[in-house]
Amino acid sequence: MNQLEKKVCEIKSPRKIEELVEFSVGEKKFYLPQGFYLVRDLKHLAGVPECHLFAEIRDGKVDEKPSDDATHICGGEKFCSYPGKGDAS
């Protein structure tokens, strides 16, 4: 197969459709492909102000996540956000 045939084959091949998984921030549900995401990107997606704190709720415990941290989204994660100390609500 020459290069041109290979390119045509790649173009005509169906692309893999990524399955979306569900996670929530507060009461809102969101869907993304499974993978690692920066917390700041999740906050942006959910409309959370950058100055607010962001935390994952797991087994009844709140695990605060810094904005420059990465977290794995694999489905079913629950997050919350709240104003930090000294921030207006």
Biopython code that builds the backbone (N, CA, C, O; Angstrom):
import numpy as np
from Bio.PDB.StructureBuilder import StructureBuilder

atoms = [
    (1, "MET", "N", (0.864, -1.173, 0.000)),
    (1, "MET", "CA", (0.000, 0.000, 0.000)),
    (1, "MET", "C", (0.907, 1.230, 0.000)),
    (1, "MET", "O", (1.783, 1.363, 0.855)),
    (2, "ASN", "N", (0.691, 2.128, -0.964)),
    (2, "ASN", "CA", (1.513, 3.336, -0.997)),
    (2, "ASN", "C", (0.948, 4.380, -0.027)),
    (2, "ASN", "O", (-0.101, 4.174, 0.584)),
    (3, "GLN", "N", (1.664, 5.504, 0.100)),
    (3, "GLN", "CA", (1.278, 6.545, 1.074)),
    (3, "GLN", "C", (-0.108, 7.126, 0.777)),
    (3, "GLN", "O", (-0.893, 7.370, 1.694)),
    (4, "LEU", "N", (-0.400, 7.342, -0.491)),
    (4, "LEU", "CA", (-1.701, 7.906, -0.845)),
    (4, "LEU", "C", (-2.835, 6.957, -0.470)),
    (4, "LEU", "O", (-3.850, 7.386, 0.077)),
    (5, "GLU", "N", (-2.665, 5.673, -0.762)),
    (5, "GLU", "CA", (-3.688, 4.683, -0.402)),
    (5, "GLU", "C", (-3.862, 4.617, 1.112)),
    (5, "GLU", "O", (-4.978, 4.476, 1.614)),
    (6, "LYS", "N", (-2.762, 4.719, 1.821)),
    (6, "LYS", "CA", (-2.812, 4.666, 3.288)),
    (6, "LYS", "C", (-3.601, 5.866, 3.832)),
    (6, "LYS", "O", (-4.439, 5.701, 4.718)),
    (7, "LYS", "N", (-3.341, 7.058, 3.312)),
    (7, "LYS", "CA", (-4.056, 8.257, 3.755)),
    (7, "LYS", "C", (-5.554, 8.146, 3.466)),
    (7, "LYS", "O", (-6.377, 8.490, 4.315)),
    (8, "VAL", "N", (-5.913, 7.663, 2.256)),
    (8, "VAL", "CA", (-7.320, 7.493, 1.899)),
    (8, "VAL", "C", (-7.986, 6.504, 2.836)),
    (8, "VAL", "O", (-9.122, 6.715, 3.261)),
    (9, "CYS", "N", (-7.288, 5.426, 3.160)),
    (9, "CYS", "CA", (-7.811, 4.409, 4.069)),
    (9, "CYS", "C", (-8.058, 5.007, 5.457)),
    (9, "CYS", "O", (-9.087, 4.736, 6.077)),
    (10, "GLU", "N", (-7.116, 5.820, 5.944)),
    (10, "GLU", "CA", (-7.264, 6.445, 7.259)),
    (10, "GLU", "C", (-8.459, 7.399, 7.289)),
    (10, "GLU", "O", (-9.181, 7.472, 8.283)),
    (11, "ILE", "N", (-8.659, 8.127, 6.192)),
    (11, "ILE", "CA", (-9.761, 9.079, 6.122)),
    (11, "ILE", "C", (-11.102, 8.352, 6.116)),
    (11, "ILE", "O", (-12.054, 8.817, 6.743)),
    (12, "LYS", "N", (-11.193, 7.231, 5.427)),
    (12, "LYS", "CA", (-12.459, 6.499, 5.302)),
    (12, "LYS", "C", (-12.750, 5.604, 6.509)),
    (12, "LYS", "O", (-13.884, 5.163, 6.692)),
    (13, "SER", "N", (-11.740, 5.335, 7.327)),
    (13, "SER", "CA", (-11.935, 4.469, 8.492)),
    (13, "SER", "C", (-12.791, 5.191, 9.528)),
    (13, "SER", "O", (-12.618, 6.390, 9.750)),
    (14, "PRO", "N", (-13.706, 4.474, 10.158)),
    (14, "PRO", "CA", (-14.518, 5.127, 11.196)),
    (14, "PRO", "C", (-13.644, 5.494, 12.394)),
    (14, "PRO", "O", (-12.754, 4.741, 12.790)),
    (15, "ARG", "N", (-13.915, 6.647, 12.951)),
    (15, "ARG", "CA", (-13.161, 7.079, 14.124)),
    (15, "ARG", "C", (-13.762, 6.455, 15.372)),
    (15, "ARG", "O", (-14.965, 6.205, 15.456)),
    (16, "LYS", "N", (-12.897, 6.216, 16.323)),
    (16, "LYS", "CA", (-13.346, 5.648, 17.586)),
    (16, "LYS", "C", (-14.175, 6.701, 18.335)),
    (16, "LYS", "O", (-13.738, 7.837, 18.517)),
    (17, "ILE", "N", (-15.349, 6.310, 18.754)),
    (17, "ILE", "CA", (-16.206, 7.199, 19.529)),
    (17, "ILE", "C", (-15.936, 6.926, 21.004)),
    (17, "ILE", "O", (-16.096, 5.805, 21.488)),
    (18, "GLU", "N", (-15.523, 7.979, 21.704)),
    (18, "GLU", "CA", (-15.209, 7.813, 23.111)),
    (18, "GLU", "C", (-16.495, 7.814, 23.934)),
    (18, "GLU", "O", (-17.394, 8.627, 23.718)),
    (19, "GLU", "N", (-16.553, 6.896, 24.868)),
    (19, "GLU", "CA", (-17.700, 6.816, 25.764)),
    (19, "GLU", "C", (-17.582, 7.912, 26.818)),
    (19, "GLU", "O", (-16.511, 8.123, 27.389)),
    (20, "LEU", "N", (-18.671, 8.595, 27.067)),
    (20, "LEU", "CA", (-18.686, 9.644, 28.078)),
    (20, "LEU", "C", (-19.109, 9.065, 29.416)),
    (20, "LEU", "O", (-19.990, 8.207, 29.483)),
    (21, "VAL", "N", (-18.474, 9.542, 30.482)),
    (21, "VAL", "CA", (-18.832, 9.119, 31.835)),
    (21, "VAL", "C", (-19.406, 10.330, 32.567)),
    (21, "VAL", "O", (-19.095, 11.477, 32.245)),
    (22, "GLU", "N", (-20.242, 10.053, 33.546)),
    (22, "GLU", "CA", (-20.932, 11.106, 34.280)),
    (22, "GLU", "C", (-20.208, 11.417, 35.584)),
    (22, "GLU", "O", (-19.719, 10.516, 36.266)),
    (23, "PHE", "N", (-20.148, 12.698, 35.919)),
    (23, "PHE", "CA", (-19.692, 13.142, 37.235)),
    (23, "PHE", "C", (-20.532, 14.350, 37.602)),
    (23, "PHE", "O", (-21.202, 14.918, 36.739)),
    (24, "SER", "N", (-20.512, 14.754, 38.856)),
    (24, "SER", "CA", (-21.341, 15.885, 39.256)),
    (24, "SER", "C", (-20.537, 16.903, 40.051)),
    (24, "SER", "O", (-19.584, 16.572, 40.758)),
    (25, "VAL", "N", (-20.959, 18.155, 39.908)),
    (25, "VAL", "CA", (-20.429, 19.260, 40.706)),
    (25, "VAL", "C", (-21.658, 19.888, 41.343)),
    (25, "VAL", "O", (-22.469, 20.522, 40.668)),
    (26, "GLY", "N", (-21.783, 19.703, 42.655)),
    (26, "GLY", "CA", (-23.009, 20.120, 43.331)),
    (26, "GLY", "C", (-24.139, 19.253, 42.818)),
    (26, "GLY", "O", (-24.039, 18.026, 42.827)),
    (27, "GLU", "N", (-25.209, 19.879, 42.372)),
    (27, "GLU", "CA", (-26.368, 19.140, 41.853)),
    (27, "GLU", "C", (-26.330, 18.972, 40.336)),
    (27, "GLU", "O", (-27.161, 18.265, 39.766)),
    (28, "LYS", "N", (-25.360, 19.626, 39.679)),
    (28, "LYS", "CA", (-25.285, 19.569, 38.214)),
    (28, "LYS", "C", (-24.482, 18.358, 37.749)),
    (28, "LYS", "O", (-23.446, 18.025, 38.326)),
    (29, "LYS", "N", (-24.976, 17.705, 36.698)),
    (29, "LYS", "CA", (-24.284, 16.550, 36.123)),
    (29, "LYS", "C", (-23.558, 16.980, 34.853)),
    (29, "LYS", "O", (-24.046, 17.807, 34.083)),
    (30, "PHE", "N", (-22.378, 16.392, 34.657)),
    (30, "PHE", "CA", (-21.552, 16.681, 33.492)),
    (30, "PHE", "C", (-21.058, 15.366, 32.902)),
    (30, "PHE", "O", (-21.043, 14.334, 33.573)),
    (31, "TYR", "N", (-20.655, 15.421, 31.641)),
    (31, "TYR", "CA", (-20.191, 14.219, 30.938)),
    (31, "TYR", "C", (-18.905, 14.536, 30.188)),
    (31, "TYR", "O", (-18.824, 15.522, 29.455)),
    (32, "LEU", "N", (-17.900, 13.686, 30.381)),
    (32, "LEU", "CA", (-16.614, 13.805, 29.706)),
    (32, "LEU", "C", (-16.089, 12.413, 29.384)),
    (32, "LEU", "O", (-16.509, 11.440, 30.010)),
    (33, "PRO", "N", (-15.180, 12.300, 28.423)),
    (33, "PRO", "CA", (-14.504, 11.015, 28.237)),
    (33, "PRO", "C", (-13.664, 10.714, 29.479)),
    (33, "PRO", "O", (-13.137, 11.630, 30.111)),
    (34, "GLN", "N", (-13.542, 9.467, 29.819)),
    (34, "GLN", "CA", (-12.742, 9.067, 30.973)),
    (34, "GLN", "C", (-11.306, 9.534, 30.766)),
    (34, "GLN", "O", (-10.772, 9.439, 29.660)),
    (35, "GLY", "N", (-10.684, 10.035, 31.825)),
    (35, "GLY", "CA", (-9.296, 10.474, 31.727)),
    (35, "GLY", "C", (-8.932, 11.414, 32.858)),
    (35, "GLY", "O", (-9.712, 11.633, 33.785)),
    (36, "PHE", "N", (-7.720, 11.971, 32.763)),
    (36, "PHE", "CA", (-7.225, 12.910, 33.764)),
    (36, "PHE", "C", (-7.509, 14.330, 33.297)),
    (36, "PHE", "O", (-7.312, 14.663, 32.129)),
    (37, "TYR", "N", (-7.973, 15.160, 34.221)),
    (37, "TYR", "CA", (-8.306, 16.544, 33.925)),
    (37, "TYR", "C", (-7.762, 17.449, 35.017)),
    (37, "TYR", "O", (-7.717, 17.071, 36.188)),
    (38, "LEU", "N", (-7.346, 18.652, 34.621)),
    (38, "LEU", "CA", (-6.943, 19.640, 35.610)),
    (38, "LEU", "C", (-8.178, 20.146, 36.334)),
    (38, "LEU", "O", (-9.231, 20.338, 35.726)),
    (39, "VAL", "N", (-8.044, 20.357, 37.624)),
    (39, "VAL", "CA", (-9.155, 20.856, 38.428)),
    (39, "VAL", "C", (-9.634, 22.195, 37.876)),
    (39, "VAL", "O", (-10.839, 22.443, 37.829)),
    (40, "ARG", "N", (-8.711, 23.062, 37.457)),
    (40, "ARG", "CA", (-9.124, 24.373, 36.928)),
    (40, "ARG", "C", (-10.016, 24.219, 35.705)),
    (40, "ARG", "O", (-10.918, 25.030, 35.494)),
    (41, "ASP", "N", (-9.774, 23.178, 34.888)),
    (41, "ASP", "CA", (-10.625, 22.942, 33.716)),
    (41, "ASP", "C", (-12.013, 22.443, 34.121)),
    (41, "ASP", "O", (-13.014, 22.816, 33.508)),
    (42, "LEU", "N", (-12.071, 21.602, 35.150)),
    (42, "LEU", "CA", (-13.365, 21.130, 35.644)),
    (42, "LEU", "C", (-14.154, 22.295, 36.244)),
    (42, "LEU", "O", (-15.365, 22.394, 36.046)),
    (43, "LYS", "N", (-13.469, 23.176, 36.976)),
    (43, "LYS", "CA", (-14.131, 24.353, 37.544)),
    (43, "LYS", "C", (-14.682, 25.234, 36.432)),
    (43, "LYS", "O", (-15.805, 25.729, 36.527)),
    (44, "HIS", "N", (-13.899, 25.429, 35.383)),
    (44, "HIS", "CA", (-14.341, 26.247, 34.255)),
    (44, "HIS", "C", (-15.577, 25.628, 33.586)),
    (44, "HIS", "O", (-16.547, 26.326, 33.292)),
    (45, "LEU", "N", (-15.528, 24.319, 33.353)),
    (45, "LEU", "CA", (-16.653, 23.611, 32.744)),
    (45, "LEU", "C", (-17.925, 23.773, 33.571)),
    (45, "LEU", "O", (-19.014, 23.956, 33.027)),
    (46, "ALA", "N", (-17.772, 23.704, 34.892)),
    (46, "ALA", "CA", (-18.935, 23.770, 35.789)),
    (46, "ALA", "C", (-19.342, 25.200, 36.136)),
    (46, "ALA", "O", (-20.339, 25.402, 36.830)),
    (47, "GLY", "N", (-18.588, 26.195, 35.666)),
    (47, "GLY", "CA", (-18.927, 27.583, 35.971)),
    (47, "GLY", "C", (-18.588, 27.991, 37.392)),
    (47, "GLY", "O", (-19.201, 28.905, 37.944)),
    (48, "VAL", "N", (-17.610, 27.314, 37.987)),
    (48, "VAL", "CA", (-17.188, 27.622, 39.359)),
    (48, "VAL", "C", (-16.165, 28.757, 39.302)),
    (48, "VAL", "O", (-15.189, 28.658, 38.558)),
    (49, "PRO", "N", (-16.364, 29.831, 40.070)),
    (49, "PRO", "CA", (-15.376, 30.909, 40.083)),
    (49, "PRO", "C", (-13.993, 30.390, 40.488)),
    (49, "PRO", "O", (-13.872, 29.522, 41.352)),
    (50, "GLU", "N", (-12.964, 30.930, 39.854)),
    (50, "GLU", "CA", (-11.594, 30.484, 40.118)),
    (50, "GLU", "C", (-11.213, 30.635, 41.594)),
    (50, "GLU", "O", (-10.430, 29.840, 42.115)),
    (51, "CYS", "N", (-11.764, 31.655, 42.273)),
    (51, "CYS", "CA", (-11.403, 31.897, 43.674)),
    (51, "CYS", "C", (-12.070, 30.906, 44.639)),
    (51, "CYS", "O", (-11.674, 30.825, 45.802)),
    (52, "HIS", "N", (-13.066, 30.162, 44.179)),
    (52, "HIS", "CA", (-13.735, 29.193, 45.051)),
    (52, "HIS", "C", (-12.887, 27.930, 45.196)),
    (52, "HIS", "O", (-12.126, 27.558, 44.302)),
    (53, "LEU", "N", (-13.043, 27.294, 46.332)),
    (53, "LEU", "CA", (-12.375, 26.017, 46.575)),
    (53, "LEU", "C", (-13.183, 24.906, 45.906)),
    (53, "LEU", "O", (-14.398, 25.019, 45.738)),
    (54, "PHE", "N", (-12.500, 23.849, 45.534)),
    (54, "PHE", "CA", (-13.112, 22.730, 44.819)),
    (54, "PHE", "C", (-12.703, 21.466, 45.551)),
    (54, "PHE", "O", (-11.532, 21.298, 45.890)),
    (55, "ALA", "N", (-13.644, 20.584, 45.797)),
    (55, "ALA", "CA", (-13.339, 19.384, 46.571)),
    (55, "ALA", "C", (-14.094, 18.186, 46.017)),
    (55, "ALA", "O", (-15.178, 18.315, 45.448)),
    (56, "GLU", "N", (-13.490, 17.017, 46.199)),
    (56, "GLU", "CA", (-14.160, 15.766, 45.831)),
    (56, "GLU", "C", (-14.749, 15.162, 47.092)),
    (56, "GLU", "O", (-14.114, 15.141, 48.146)),
    (57, "ILE", "N", (-15.971, 14.673, 46.965)),
    (57, "ILE", "CA", (-16.636, 14.017, 48.093)),
    (57, "ILE", "C", (-16.550, 12.517, 47.850)),
    (57, "ILE", "O", (-17.096, 11.999, 46.876)),
    (58, "ARG", "N", (-15.852, 11.825, 48.756)),
    (58, "ARG", "CA", (-15.678, 10.378, 48.604)),
    (58, "ARG", "C", (-15.819, 9.723, 49.973)),
    (58, "ARG", "O", (-15.138, 10.100, 50.926)),
    (59, "ASP", "N", (-16.696, 8.753, 50.059)),
    (59, "ASP", "CA", (-16.944, 8.032, 51.317)),
    (59, "ASP", "C", (-17.284, 8.993, 52.457)),
    (59, "ASP", "O", (-16.864, 8.790, 53.597)),
    (60, "GLY", "N", (-18.048, 10.042, 52.139)),
    (60, "GLY", "CA", (-18.470, 10.994, 53.156)),
    (60, "GLY", "C", (-17.391, 11.974, 53.582)),
    (60, "GLY", "O", (-17.632, 12.797, 54.465)),
    (61, "LYS", "N", (-16.211, 11.912, 52.982)),
    (61, "LYS", "CA", (-15.113, 12.815, 53.328)),
    (61, "LYS", "C", (-14.904, 13.812, 52.192)),
    (61, "LYS", "O", (-15.078, 13.486, 51.018)),
    (62, "VAL", "N", (-14.528, 15.034, 52.569)),
    (62, "VAL", "CA", (-14.281, 16.088, 51.591)),
    (62, "VAL", "C", (-12.778, 16.204, 51.391)),
    (62, "VAL", "O", (-12.036, 16.469, 52.336)),
    (63, "ASP", "N", (-12.330, 16.002, 50.141)),
    (63, "ASP", "CA", (-10.914, 16.070, 49.785)),
    (63, "ASP", "C", (-10.714, 17.284, 48.897)),
    (63, "ASP", "O", (-11.053, 17.259, 47.713)),
    (64, "GLU", "N", (-10.156, 18.362, 49.475)),
    (64, "GLU", "CA", (-9.955, 19.597, 48.722)),
    (64, "GLU", "C", (-8.921, 19.393, 47.616)),
    (64, "GLU", "O", (-7.899, 18.736, 47.819)),
    (65, "LYS", "N", (-9.202, 19.967, 46.442)),
    (65, "LYS", "CA", (-8.340, 19.815, 45.262)),
    (65, "LYS", "C", (-7.823, 21.185, 44.819)),
    (65, "LYS", "O", (-8.623, 22.054, 44.474)),
    (66, "PRO", "N", (-6.507, 21.396, 44.821)),
    (66, "PRO", "CA", (-5.960, 22.655, 44.294)),
    (66, "PRO", "C", (-6.240, 22.784, 42.796)),
    (66, "PRO", "O", (-6.345, 21.777, 42.096)),
    (67, "SER", "N", (-6.363, 24.015, 42.302)),
    (67, "SER", "CA", (-6.696, 24.260, 40.896)),
    (67, "SER", "C", (-5.668, 23.686, 39.934)),
    (67, "SER", "O", (-6.017, 23.301, 38.818)),
    (68, "ASP", "N", (-4.396, 23.622, 40.351)),
    (68, "ASP", "CA", (-3.363, 23.112, 39.442)),
    (68, "ASP", "C", (-3.156, 21.606, 39.572)),
    (68, "ASP", "O", (-2.232, 21.048, 38.979)),
    (69, "ASP", "N", (-4.010, 20.955, 40.344)),
    (69, "ASP", "CA", (-3.957, 19.508, 40.517)),
    (69, "ASP", "C", (-4.713, 18.821, 39.379)),
    (69, "ASP", "O", (-5.599, 19.418, 38.768)),
    (70, "ALA", "N", (-4.366, 17.582, 39.102)),
    (70, "ALA", "CA", (-5.108, 16.778, 38.119)),
    (70, "ALA", "C", (-5.903, 15.724, 38.879)),
    (70, "ALA", "O", (-5.469, 15.237, 39.923)),
    (71, "THR", "N", (-7.050, 15.384, 38.354)),
    (71, "THR", "CA", (-7.870, 14.346, 38.962)),
    (71, "THR", "C", (-8.391, 13.414, 37.870)),
    (71, "THR", "O", (-8.605, 13.827, 36.731)),
    (72, "HIS", "N", (-8.587, 12.168, 38.236)),
    (72, "HIS", "CA", (-9.032, 11.165, 37.270)),
    (72, "HIS", "C", (-10.551, 11.088, 37.288)),
    (72, "HIS", "O", (-11.164, 10.866, 38.333)),
    (73, "ILE", "N", (-11.146, 11.274, 36.119)),
    (73, "ILE", "CA", (-12.597, 11.139, 35.961)),
    (73, "ILE", "C", (-12.848, 9.778, 35.327)),
    (73, "ILE", "O", (-12.454, 9.534, 34.186)),
    (74, "CYS", "N", (-13.508, 8.888, 36.076)),
    (74, "CYS", "CA", (-13.810, 7.559, 35.524)),
    (74, "CYS", "C", (-15.295, 7.238, 35.650)),
    (74, "CYS", "O", (-15.734, 6.148, 35.285)),
    (75, "GLY", "N", (-16.065, 8.192, 36.167)),
    (75, "GLY", "CA", (-17.510, 8.022, 36.281)),
    (75, "GLY", "C", (-17.957, 7.930, 37.725)),
    (75, "GLY", "O", (-17.401, 7.160, 38.508)),
    (76, "GLY", "N", (-18.956, 8.711, 38.074)),
    (76, "GLY", "CA", (-19.537, 8.668, 39.417)),
    (76, "GLY", "C", (-18.899, 9.608, 40.421)),
    (76, "GLY", "O", (-19.323, 9.643, 41.576)),
    (77, "GLU", "N", (-17.888, 10.374, 40.016)),
    (77, "GLU", "CA", (-17.250, 11.288, 40.967)),
    (77, "GLU", "C", (-18.230, 12.392, 41.356)),
    (77, "GLU", "O", (-19.057, 12.826, 40.553)),
    (78, "LYS", "N", (-18.116, 12.836, 42.609)),
    (78, "LYS", "CA", (-18.951, 13.918, 43.118)),
    (78, "LYS", "C", (-18.023, 15.005, 43.651)),
    (78, "LYS", "O", (-17.147, 14.753, 44.478)),
    (79, "PHE", "N", (-18.241, 16.220, 43.153)),
    (79, "PHE", "CA", (-17.442, 17.358, 43.577)),
    (79, "PHE", "C", (-18.363, 18.435, 44.136)),
    (79, "PHE", "O", (-19.559, 18.460, 43.847)),
    (80, "CYS", "N", (-17.785, 19.323, 44.940)),
    (80, "CYS", "CA", (-18.512, 20.481, 45.430)),
    (80, "CYS", "C", (-17.569, 21.678, 45.366)),
    (80, "CYS", "O", (-16.350, 21.521, 45.286)),
    (81, "SER", "N", (-18.139, 22.855, 45.403)),
    (81, "SER", "CA", (-17.326, 24.069, 45.440)),
    (81, "SER", "C", (-17.924, 24.989, 46.492)),
    (81, "SER", "O", (-19.117, 24.931, 46.792)),
    (82, "TYR", "N", (-17.067, 25.837, 47.044)),
    (82, "TYR", "CA", (-17.510, 26.772, 48.062)),
    (82, "TYR", "C", (-16.490, 27.900, 48.155)),
    (82, "TYR", "O", (-15.321, 27.724, 47.811)),
    (83, "PRO", "N", (-16.945, 29.063, 48.624)),
    (83, "PRO", "CA", (-16.013, 30.186, 48.748)),
    (83, "PRO", "C", (-14.903, 29.885, 49.741)),
    (83, "PRO", "O", (-15.139, 29.245, 50.766)),
    (84, "GLY", "N", (-13.697, 30.341, 49.444)),
    (84, "GLY", "CA", (-12.590, 30.182, 50.377)),
    (84, "GLY", "C", (-12.700, 31.213, 51.494)),
    (84, "GLY", "O", (-13.570, 32.083, 51.462)),
    (85, "LYS", "N", (-11.834, 31.112, 52.456)),
    (85, "LYS", "CA", (-11.852, 32.069, 53.567)),
    (85, "LYS", "C", (-11.631, 33.474, 53.030)),
    (85, "LYS", "O", (-10.710, 33.723, 52.251)),
    (86, "GLY", "N", (-12.485, 34.376, 53.457)),
    (86, "GLY", "CA", (-12.350, 35.776, 53.046)),
    (86, "GLY", "C", (-13.003, 36.086, 51.710)),
    (86, "GLY", "O", (-13.073, 37.256, 51.332)),
    (87, "ASP", "N", (-13.487, 35.079, 50.974)),
    (87, "ASP", "CA", (-14.154, 35.326, 49.699)),
    (87, "ASP", "C", (-15.635, 35.578, 49.957)),
    (87, "ASP", "O", (-16.224, 35.007, 50.875)),
    (88, "ALA", "N", (-16.215, 36.424, 49.151)),
    (88, "ALA", "CA", (-17.654, 36.666, 49.265)),
    (88, "ALA", "C", (-18.401, 35.475, 48.695)),
    (88, "ALA", "O", (-17.960, 34.859, 47.724)),
    (89, "SER", "N", (-19.523, 35.157, 49.296)),
    (89, "SER", "CA", (-20.330, 34.045, 48.779)),
    (89, "SER", "C", (-21.299, 34.596, 47.831)),
    (89, "SER", "O", (-22.095, 33.851, 47.259)),
]
sb = StructureBuilder()
sb.init_structure("model")
sb.init_model(0)
sb.init_chain("A")
sb.init_seg("    ")
for serial, (resi, resn, name, xyz) in enumerate(atoms, 1):
    if name == "N":
        sb.init_residue(resn, " ", resi, " ")
    sb.init_atom(name, np.array(xyz, "f"), 0.0, 1.0, " ", f" {name:<3s}", serial, name[0])
structure = sb.get_structure()
